[in-house]
Amino acid sequence: MSEKQVTERDIRLPQFRDANLEDLEFDGSGEVVRKDRFEKSMRKIQGMLHGVNGLSARSSWTCEQVVEAVEIVLKRGDSDQHLPR
């Protein structure tokens, strides 16, 4: 047996391992989620859309700009070419 003591961090789910309790909340279904999940998702989507609607890794962007880029890709009908699986 190991003499290492088990900590709270050892038993946390990986997605919450380094989160502070203040950074977590319950969603509508009662699941524990990160409060910053929307920001993280928007950043991920923005990263997938570089080159559309002026989005780039080197410039700032707005949520509206990302939404417009998604609309552009969907209207083109070529979303498979721009969004990785």
C-alpha positions as CSV (number, residue, x, y, z in Angstrom):
1,M,0.0,0.0,0.0
2,S,1.0,3.5,-0.7
3,E,1.7,5.9,2.1
4,K,0.4,8.8,0.0
5,Q,-2.7,10.4,1.5
6,V,-5.8,10.6,-0.6
7,T,-6.9,14.2,-1.2
8,E,-10.2,15.7,-2.5
9,R,-8.5,16.4,-5.8
10,D,-7.8,12.7,-6.2
11,I,-11.5,11.8,-6.2
12,R,-12.8,14.6,-8.3
13,L,-14.0,14.1,-11.9
14,P,-11.3,15.1,-14.4
15,Q,-13.3,18.1,-15.7
16,F,-13.6,19.5,-12.1
17,R,-10.2,18.5,-10.8
18,D,-8.7,22.0,-10.6
19,A,-11.9,23.9,-10.3
20,N,-12.9,26.0,-7.3
21,L,-16.4,25.4,-5.9
22,E,-17.1,29.0,-6.7
23,D,-16.5,28.3,-10.4
24,L,-19.2,25.5,-10.5
25,E,-23.0,25.6,-10.6
26,F,-26.0,23.3,-11.3
27,D,-27.5,23.4,-14.8
28,G,-31.1,23.0,-15.7
29,S,-30.9,19.2,-15.5
30,G,-29.3,19.3,-12.0
31,E,-25.8,18.4,-13.3
32,V,-22.7,20.1,-11.9
33,V,-21.1,22.2,-14.6
34,R,-18.5,24.9,-14.9
35,K,-19.8,28.5,-15.0
36,D,-17.4,29.3,-17.8
37,R,-18.7,26.5,-20.1
38,F,-20.3,29.0,-22.5
39,E,-17.1,31.1,-22.9
40,K,-15.1,27.9,-23.4
41,S,-17.5,26.7,-26.0
42,M,-17.5,30.0,-27.8
43,R,-13.7,30.0,-27.9
44,K,-13.7,26.5,-29.3
45,I,-16.2,27.4,-32.0
46,Q,-14.3,30.6,-32.9
47,G,-11.1,28.5,-33.3
48,M,-12.9,26.3,-35.8
49,L,-14.0,29.2,-37.9
50,H,-10.7,31.0,-38.6
51,G,-10.9,32.7,-41.9
52,V,-14.7,33.1,-41.9
53,N,-16.2,36.6,-41.2
54,G,-12.8,38.0,-40.3
55,L,-12.1,35.6,-37.5
56,S,-8.4,34.9,-36.9
57,A,-6.2,33.6,-34.1
58,R,-4.4,36.9,-34.0
59,S,-7.3,39.3,-33.6
60,S,-10.0,39.9,-31.1
61,W,-13.6,38.9,-31.8
62,T,-17.1,39.3,-30.5
63,C,-19.8,36.6,-29.9
64,E,-21.9,38.2,-32.6
65,Q,-19.1,37.9,-35.1
66,V,-18.8,34.1,-34.2
67,V,-22.6,33.7,-34.6
68,E,-22.5,35.5,-38.0
69,A,-19.6,33.2,-39.1
70,V,-21.6,30.1,-38.2
71,E,-24.6,31.5,-40.2
72,I,-22.3,32.2,-43.2
73,V,-21.0,28.6,-43.1
74,L,-24.5,27.1,-42.7
75,K,-25.8,29.2,-45.6
76,R,-23.0,28.1,-47.9
77,G,-24.0,24.5,-47.2
78,D,-20.3,23.5,-46.8
79,S,-20.1,23.3,-43.0
80,D,-18.3,19.9,-43.3
81,Q,-15.3,21.7,-45.0
82,H,-14.9,24.2,-42.2
83,L,-15.8,22.4,-39.0
84,P,-13.5,19.5,-37.9
85,R,-15.2,16.4,-36.5
